[in-house]
Amino acid sequence: MSPARPCRGMRAAVAASVGLSEGPAGSARRGRLLRPPSPAPAAPGARLLRLPGSGAVRAANPERAGWTEALRAAVAELRAGAVVAVPTDTLYGLACSASCSAALGAVYRLKGRSEAKPLAVCLGRVADVYRSGYHLEWDQQRPFILGWICALFSRYCHVRVPEGLLKDLLPGPVTLVLERSKELNKDLNPFTPLVGIRIPDHAFIQDLVQVFGGPLALTSANLSSQASSLNVEEDASCFRSVRSSSPYEGCVHHDIIADARGSVRASSPSPQEFQDLWPQLSLVIDGGPIGDGQSSEYRLGSTVVDLSVPGKFGILRPGCALESTTAILQQKYGLLPSH
């Protein structure tokens, strides 16, 4: 059995557990899930699905049904090329298929984001960075040779740091910037040879990427230059009308507002959050407040680290995990600041 098959088997098993086929990433034909019957819409806007319990922790029976419903709905929308709002370990984010060029363009338009600012690539596990289950013990005496070998087996980016470093920082509130590979969609950040890799420490989005079967593009759920979002709060007013910062933080249609049980409800973020984006989204996954829902520390977003230069690191955004991240990079792996 080749090293890659166990990963494929795991992805297929997760997909089967929620009633989905393992179709190609971004495919709207194979593995397409028909939306479950819903009541007639009472107002236009995004559909809301609330995760049972704490969205950051995988729901156990008997609450599993609500978790599965949200997962299936999100995968269906992503495969159709839509933009979905999702909780992460730091902020609420906007996610779309990294392979769907139209969806990437939609993210920029609805955020009013400069096209010169890149989107991060969201994966489900550190193993997804590599082409196979390849492992290599790091040798401080031969870092460049082993770095070349690791890069050879990388998938979406060229990794020239030990796999243990990735596992020490990911999943977590960190974005690692590495040299991109040719396997990524050429329309994703075409202006830079680098890409930010993000694996949030959040159970729902990890499951989402695994079932979807490919990388997601991820950015913060807010209009550019406005505050980042930490929660989803009730306020029905924004559904009565429809209108058609570090660099790392389409295909859009409207739907009804429904909870995980399918009942219609009017709900939205507070005016300080990302309610202006709701009418342009297909689905919003409510995972509850991020942290305490108010902390300014969480609003800093992930710590963004440039690891594209062997033996060095650069902090592109301090974020919420600066101290712990730099300690690992310097003390455990002996990397030097690039400035």
DOZA-391486 format. One line per field, with one value per residue (C-alpha): residue number from 1; residue in three letters; chain; x, y, z. Coordinates in Angstrom, 1 decimal, m for minus. Each point is the difference from the previous one (the first is absolute). Layout:
DOZA-391486
nr: (NUM;...)
rest: (Ala;...)
kette: (A;...)
u: (X;...)
v: (Y;...)
w: (Z;...)
This chain:
DOZA-391486
nr: (1;2;3;4;5;6;7;8;9;10;11;12;13;14;15;16;17;18;19;20;21;22;23;24;25;26;27;28;29;30;31;32;33;34;35;36;37;38;39;40;41;42;43;44;45;46;47;48;49;50;51;52;53;54;55;56;57;58;59;60;61;62;63;64;65;66;67;68;69;70;71;72;73;74;75;76;77;78;79;80;81;82;83;84;85;86;87;88;89;90;91;92;93;94;95;96;97;98;99;100;101;102;103;104;105;106;107;108;109;110;111;112;113;114;115;116;117;118;119;120;121;122;123;124;125;126;127;128;129;130;131;132;133;134;135;136;137;138;139;140;141;142;143;144;145;146;147;148;149;150;151;152;153;154;155;156;157;158;159;160;161;162;163;164;165;166;167;168;169;170;171;172;173;174;175;176;177;178;179;180;181;182;183;184;185;186;187;188;189;190;191;192;193;194;195;196;197;198;199;200;201;202;203;204;205;206;207;208;209;210;211;212;213;214;215;216;217;218;219;220;221;222;223;224;225;226;227;228;229;230;231;232;233;234;235;236;237;238;239;240;241;242;243;244;245;246;247;248;249;250;251;252;253;254;255;256;257;258;259;260;261;262;263;264;265;266;267;268;269;270;271;272;273;274;275;276;277;278;279;280;281;282;283;284;285;286;287;288;289;290;291;292;293;294;295;296;297;298;299;300;301;302;303;304;305;306;307;308;309;310;311;312;313;314;315;316;317;318;319;320;321;322;323;324;325;326;327;328;329;330;331;332;333;334;335;336;337;338;339)
rest: (Met;Ser;Pro;Ala;Arg;Pro;Cys;Arg;Gly;Met;Arg;Ala;Ala;Val;Ala;Ala;Ser;Val;Gly;Leu;Ser;Glu;Gly;Pro;Ala;Gly;Ser;Ala;Arg;Arg;Gly;Arg;Leu;Leu;Arg;Pro;Pro;Ser;Pro;Ala;Pro;Ala;Ala;Pro;Gly;Ala;Arg;Leu;Leu;Arg;Leu;Pro;Gly;Ser;Gly;Ala;Val;Arg;Ala;Ala;Asn;Pro;Glu;Arg;Ala;Gly;Trp;Thr;Glu;Ala;Leu;Arg;Ala;Ala;Val;Ala;Glu;Leu;Arg;Ala;Gly;Ala;Val;Val;Ala;Val;Pro;Thr;Asp;Thr;Leu;Tyr;Gly;Leu;Ala;Cys;Ser;Ala;Ser;Cys;Ser;Ala;Ala;Leu;Gly;Ala;Val;Tyr;Arg;Leu;Lys;Gly;Arg;Ser;Glu;Ala;Lys;Pro;Leu;Ala;Val;Cys;Leu;Gly;Arg;Val;Ala;Asp;Val;Tyr;Arg;Ser;Gly;Tyr;His;Leu;Glu;Trp;Asp;Gln;Gln;Arg;Pro;Phe;Ile;Leu;Gly;Trp;Ile;Cys;Ala;Leu;Phe;Ser;Arg;Tyr;Cys;His;Val;Arg;Val;Pro;Glu;Gly;Leu;Leu;Lys;Asp;Leu;Leu;Pro;Gly;Pro;Val;Thr;Leu;Val;Leu;Glu;Arg;Ser;Lys;Glu;Leu;Asn;Lys;Asp;Leu;Asn;Pro;Phe;Thr;Pro;Leu;Val;Gly;Ile;Arg;Ile;Pro;Asp;His;Ala;Phe;Ile;Gln;Asp;Leu;Val;Gln;Val;Phe;Gly;Gly;Pro;Leu;Ala;Leu;Thr;Ser;Ala;Asn;Leu;Ser;Ser;Gln;Ala;Ser;Ser;Leu;Asn;Val;Glu;Glu;Asp;Ala;Ser;Cys;Phe;Arg;Ser;Val;Arg;Ser;Ser;Ser;Pro;Tyr;Glu;Gly;Cys;Val;His;His;Asp;Ile;Ile;Ala;Asp;Ala;Arg;Gly;Ser;Val;Arg;Ala;Ser;Ser;Pro;Ser;Pro;Gln;Glu;Phe;Gln;Asp;Leu;Trp;Pro;Gln;Leu;Ser;Leu;Val;Ile;Asp;Gly;Gly;Pro;Ile;Gly;Asp;Gly;Gln;Ser;Ser;Glu;Tyr;Arg;Leu;Gly;Ser;Thr;Val;Val;Asp;Leu;Ser;Val;Pro;Gly;Lys;Phe;Gly;Ile;Leu;Arg;Pro;Gly;Cys;Ala;Leu;Glu;Ser;Thr;Thr;Ala;Ile;Leu;Gln;Gln;Lys;Tyr;Gly;Leu;Leu;Pro;Ser;His)
kette: (A;A;A;A;A;A;A;A;A;A;A;A;A;A;A;A;A;A;A;A;A;A;A;A;A;A;A;A;A;A;A;A;A;A;A;A;A;A;A;A;A;A;A;A;A;A;A;A;A;A;A;A;A;A;A;A;A;A;A;A;A;A;A;A;A;A;A;A;A;A;A;A;A;A;A;A;A;A;A;A;A;A;A;A;A;A;A;A;A;A;A;A;A;A;A;A;A;A;A;A;A;A;A;A;A;A;A;A;A;A;A;A;A;A;A;A;A;A;A;A;A;A;A;A;A;A;A;A;A;A;A;A;A;A;A;A;A;A;A;A;A;A;A;A;A;A;A;A;A;A;A;A;A;A;A;A;A;A;A;A;A;A;A;A;A;A;A;A;A;A;A;A;A;A;A;A;A;A;A;A;A;A;A;A;A;A;A;A;A;A;A;A;A;A;A;A;A;A;A;A;A;A;A;A;A;A;A;A;A;A;A;A;A;A;A;A;A;A;A;A;A;A;A;A;A;A;A;A;A;A;A;A;A;A;A;A;A;A;A;A;A;A;A;A;A;A;A;A;A;A;A;A;A;A;A;A;A;A;A;A;A;A;A;A;A;A;A;A;A;A;A;A;A;A;A;A;A;A;A;A;A;A;A;A;A;A;A;A;A;A;A;A;A;A;A;A;A;A;A;A;A;A;A;A;A;A;A;A;A;A;A;A;A;A;A;A;A;A;A;A;A;A;A;A;A;A;A;A;A;A;A;A;A;A;A;A;A;A;A)
u: (0.0;1.4;0.4;m2.6;m2.9;m0.6;m0.6;m2.5;m1.7;m0.4;m1.4;m2.5;m1.0;m0.7;m2.0;m2.0;m0.9;m1.8;m1.6;2.3;2.1;3.7;m0.3;2.8;0.6;m2.1;m2.1;m3.6;m1.0;1.5;m0.8;m2.5;m2.4;m3.6;m1.1;m2.5;m3.6;m0.6;m3.0;m0.8;2.4;m1.3;2.8;3.0;3.5;2.5;m1.1;1.1;0.9;0.9;2.4;m1.1;2.0;3.3;0.9;3.7;m0.5;m1.5;m3.5;m0.8;m3.3;m2.8;1.0;1.9;m2.9;0.2;3.8;m0.4;m2.7;2.2;2.9;m2.0;m1.5;3.4;1.6;m2.8;0.2;3.8;m0.2;m2.5;2.5;m1.6;1.5;m0.7;0.6;1.6;1.4;3.8;2.2;0.6;m2.7;m3.1;1.3;m1.2;0.8;m0.3;1.6;3.6;m0.5;m3.0;1.3;m3.5;m0.4;3.4;m1.1;m3.3;1.9;2.0;m3.1;m2.2;2.7;1.1;3.5;3.0;1.0;3.6;m0.8;0.3;m2.4;1.3;m0.5;m1.8;0.8;m1.4;3.2;3.7;0.1;m1.9;3.0;1.8;m0.6;0.1;0.5;3.7;1.9;3.6;2.0;1.6;3.8;1.5;3.3;m1.8;m2.8;0.2;0.2;m3.0;m1.8;0.3;m1.4;m2.9;m0.8;0.0;m2.8;m2.0;m3.3;m1.4;3.2;3.7;0.8;3.6;m0.4;m0.4;m3.4;0.2;0.1;m3.3;m1.5;1.1;m1.8;m2.9;m2.9;0.1;m0.4;2.9;0.4;3.2;1.1;2.0;0.9;m3.1;0.0;m1.4;m2.8;m1.9;m2.6;2.0;m2.8;0.6;2.4;1.6;2.1;2.2;2.1;m0.9;m3.1;m1.3;m0.9;m2.6;m1.3;m2.4;m0.3;m3.7;m1.8;m2.7;2.3;2.4;m2.9;m1.2;3.3;0.3;m3.4;0.3;3.1;2.2;1.5;m2.2;0.8;m0.5;m0.2;m1.6;m3.8;m0.1;0.0;3.6;1.2;m2.8;0.2;0.4;m3.0;m0.1;m3.7;m3.4;m2.8;m3.7;m1.2;m2.6;0.2;2.7;m2.1;m2.6;2.0;2.5;2.7;1.6;21.3;2.6;0.0;m0.9;m3.0;m11.6;m2.8;m2.2;m3.8;m2.6;m1.7;m2.3;0.9;m0.3;1.4;1.5;m3.5;m1.3;m2.3;0.0;1.5;1.2;3.5;3.1;3.2;0.0;0.5;3.7;0.5;m0.4;m3.7;0.6;1.4;m2.9;m2.3;2.9;0.8;m1.6;0.5;1.1;1.1;m0.5;2.5;m0.7;2.4;3.7;1.7;m2.1;m1.5;1.6;3.7;2.2;2.7;m2.1;m0.8;3.7;m0.4;2.6;3.7;1.5;3.5;2.2;1.9;1.0;3.7;1.8;1.3;m1.9;m3.4;m1.8;m3.1;m2.4;m2.7;0.4;m3.6;m1.1;2.7;3.2;1.9;m0.6;0.7;3.3;1.1;m0.5;1.7;3.1;0.4;m1.0;1.0;2.7;m1.5;1.3;m2.1;0.3;0.5)
v: (0.0;3.4;2.7;2.2;m2.5;0.2;3.7;m0.5;m2.7;2.2;2.8;m2.4;m1.4;3.5;0.9;m3.2;0.7;3.1;m1.4;1.5;m1.4;0.9;2.1;2.1;3.3;2.7;m2.4;0.9;m3.3;m2.9;m0.3;2.9;0.0;1.0;2.5;m1.5;1.3;3.3;2.2;2.8;2.9;2.8;2.5;0.0;m0.4;m2.7;m3.3;m0.5;m3.3;m0.1;m2.6;m2.0;0.5;1.7;0.3;m0.4;m3.6;m2.8;m0.7;m3.4;m1.9;0.9;3.4;m1.4;0.6;3.8;m0.2;m2.3;2.2;3.1;m1.9;m1.4;3.4;1.7;m2.6;0.3;3.8;m0.1;m2.6;2.2;2.9;2.0;2.0;m1.2;1.7;m2.4;0.2;m0.5;0.0;3.7;1.7;m0.6;m0.5;m0.2;m3.2;m1.2;m2.6;1.0;m1.7;2.1;3.2;1.6;m0.6;1.6;3.1;0.1;0.1;3.0;1.8;m0.5;1.0;2.9;m1.4;1.1;m2.7;0.6;m1.6;m3.8;m2.6;m2.8;m3.7;m2.0;m3.7;m2.5;m1.7;0.4;m3.2;1.8;2.2;m3.0;m2.2;m3.2;m1.1;0.6;0.7;1.0;0.6;3.4;0.1;3.4;m1.0;m0.4;2.6;1.0;m3.6;m1.0;3.2;m0.8;m3.5;1.3;2.6;m2.9;m1.7;3.1;0.6;3.5;1.7;m0.7;m0.8;0.5;m0.4;m3.2;m1.6;0.2;3.8;0.0;m2.4;2.3;3.0;m1.7;m0.4;3.4;3.8;0.2;0.6;m1.4;1.7;m2.2;m0.2;m1.1;m3.0;m0.3;m2.2;3.0;1.8;2.6;2.6;m0.3;2.8;0.2;3.0;m1.8;m3.2;m0.6;m1.4;0.0;m3.4;0.1;m3.0;1.4;m1.8;m0.3;m3.3;1.1;1.6;m2.9;m2.4;2.3;0.0;m3.8;m0.7;2.7;m1.8;2.9;3.3;2.9;3.7;1.8;3.6;1.9;0.6;3.8;2.8;1.1;2.6;m0.9;m2.0;m3.7;m2.2;m2.1;m1.0;m0.3;1.8;0.5;3.0;m0.6;3.4;m0.8;m2.6;2.5;1.2;m1.6;1.7;m1.7;1.6;m2.2;m1.4;m3.4;m0.3;m3.0;m1.6;1.6;m0.5;0.6;m2.5;m0.2;0.3;m3.3;m1.7;m3.5;m1.5;1.8;2.5;3.6;2.6;3.6;0.3;2.0;1.4;3.2;3.2;m0.1;m3.4;m1.1;0.5;2.0;m3.1;m2.3;0.8;m1.0;m3.3;m3.4;m1.4;1.2;m2.7;1.3;m1.7;2.4;2.7;m0.3;0.1;2.2;1.8;3.3;m0.4;2.4;m2.7;m2.3;2.8;0.2;m3.1;m2.7;0.7;0.0;m1.3;m0.1;m3.2;0.2;0.7;m3.1;0.5;3.3;1.3;3.3;1.2;1.5;0.5;m0.3;m1.4;m1.7;m2.6;2.0;m0.9;m3.8;m0.2;1.8;m2.0;m3.3;1.3;1.3;m2.2;m3.4;0.3;2.7;2.2;3.5;3.2;1.2;3.6)
w: (0.0;m0.9;2.7;m1.5;0.2;3.8;m0.3;m2.9;2.0;3.0;m2.1;m1.7;3.4;1.4;m3.2;0.3;3.6;m1.0;m3.2;m2.6;m2.8;m0.2;m3.2;m1.4;1.8;m1.5;m2.0;m0.3;m1.7;1.8;3.6;m0.2;2.9;m0.5;2.6;2.6;m0.3;1.7;0.8;m2.5;0.6;2.2;m0.9;m2.3;1.3;1.1;1.4;3.6;1.5;3.7;1.2;3.0;3.3;m0.5;m3.6;0.7;1.3;m2.0;1.0;1.6;m0.3;0.4;m1.3;m3.0;m2.4;0.2;m0.5;m3.0;m1.6;0.2;m1.4;m2.9;m0.9;0.1;m2.3;m2.4;m0.3;m0.3;m2.8;m1.8;0.1;2.8;2.8;3.6;3.3;2.6;3.5;0.6;3.0;m0.2;m2.0;m2.2;m3.6;m3.6;m1.7;m3.6;m2.2;m0.8;m3.4;m1.0;m1.6;m0.1;3.7;0.7;m1.9;1.9;3.3;m1.1;m1.3;3.1;2.4;m2.1;0.4;m2.0;m2.6;1.1;3.3;0.0;1.5;2.2;m0.8;2.6;0.5;2.5;1.2;m0.2;m2.0;m2.8;m0.6;m1.4;m3.0;2.1;3.6;m0.5;3.2;0.5;3.2;m0.1;0.3;1.1;m1.8;m3.4;0.0;m3.7;m1.3;2.1;m0.8;m3.7;0.5;2.1;m2.8;m2.5;1.9;0.7;m1.7;0.0;1.1;0.3;3.6;1.0;3.7;2.1;0.1;3.8;m0.2;m1.9;2.5;2.9;m1.5;m1.8;0.5;1.8;m0.4;m2.4;m3.7;m1.5;m3.2;m2.4;m3.6;m2.0;m2.3;m3.5;1.2;1.4;m2.2;m2.0;0.7;3.7;1.0;m3.5;1.0;2.5;0.0;3.7;1.7;3.5;1.5;2.7;2.1;2.6;3.3;m0.4;m0.5;m2.4;m2.6;0.2;m0.8;m2.7;m1.9;0.4;m1.4;m2.7;m1.3;m0.9;1.2;0.9;m0.4;3.3;1.1;2.9;m0.1;m0.2;m2.4;m0.6;2.5;2.5;3.2;m0.1;1.1;3.2;0.2;m1.6;1.8;m0.5;m2.0;m2.7;m1.6;m2.5;m1.8;m1.2;m3.0;m2.3;m2.0;m3.0;13.5;m1.0;m3.5;1.4;1.7;m12.3;m1.8;2.6;0.5;2.7;2.2;2.9;3.7;1.8;3.0;0.1;0.4;m3.2;1.8;m1.4;2.3;m0.4;1.3;m0.8;1.5;2.0;m2.0;1.1;m1.6;m3.6;m0.6;m3.2;m1.6;0.8;m3.0;m2.3;1.7;m0.6;3.5;3.4;2.5;3.6;2.3;2.9;1.3;m0.9;3.4;2.2;m3.0;1.0;0.6;m2.0;m0.1;m2.1;m2.4;m0.8;m2.1;m0.6;0.3;m3.5;m0.4;m3.1;m0.2;m3.7;0.7;1.4;3.6;0.5;0.9;m0.4;1.8;m2.5;2.5;3.8;0.5;3.2;0.4;m0.6;3.2;0.0;m3.7;0.1;3.0;m2.0;m3.1;1.9;3.0;m1.4;m3.7;0.1;m2.7;m0.2;m0.5;m3.5;1.0)
